[in-house]
Amino acid sequence: MHIVLHQPEIPANTGNIGRTCVATGTSLHLIEPLGFRLNEKEIRRAGMDYWEKLSVNRYMNYAEFLQEYERHPGARLWMATTKAKRAYTEAAFGPDDFLMFGRESAGIPEELLVEHRETCIRIPMLSQIRSLNLSNSVAVILYEALRQNGFESMQREGELHRLQWRE
């Protein structure tokens, strides 16, 4: 599974998303320009000590990213946008799919959305709300995609540290 951030602006969001990617074994793809430097302490603080374990790729522009995407035959490029007509729960995600999210202030450019009409998805919300926080949106859709793929290679049970679960 791959998370793609198209021109993210807020370092703390990207740090949180990076941490989510490490926790799920998901790679992160960043399409420039970024609204920050990757060495900013806000990213490292949000990503905590997980940032070094993150598989992250940077691209100078969308065209360069597409070259990487095309190396994954069978993968689909899903675009999360408040402008989509169908909910993310209506999508059938594959294990190698790419989930793209736009910048915090403007989302994914409409020129890209119209090229991918069939794979545009949205998170349902009340009409008074413009959008959810970017890192929350990534988590919501990514975990649905992972659920659909059986949480492959992920730990599904936890253990107590001091006590035992009662049978």
Secondary structure, 3 states (H helix, E strand, C coil): CEEEEECCCCHHHHHHHHHHHHHHCCEEEEECCCCCCCCCHHHHHHHHHHHHHCCEEEECCHHHHHHHHCCCCCCCEEEECCCCCCEHHHCCCCCCCEEEECECCCECCHHHHHHCHHHEEECCCCCCCCCCCHHHHHHHHHHHHHHHCCCCCCCCCCCCCCCCCCC
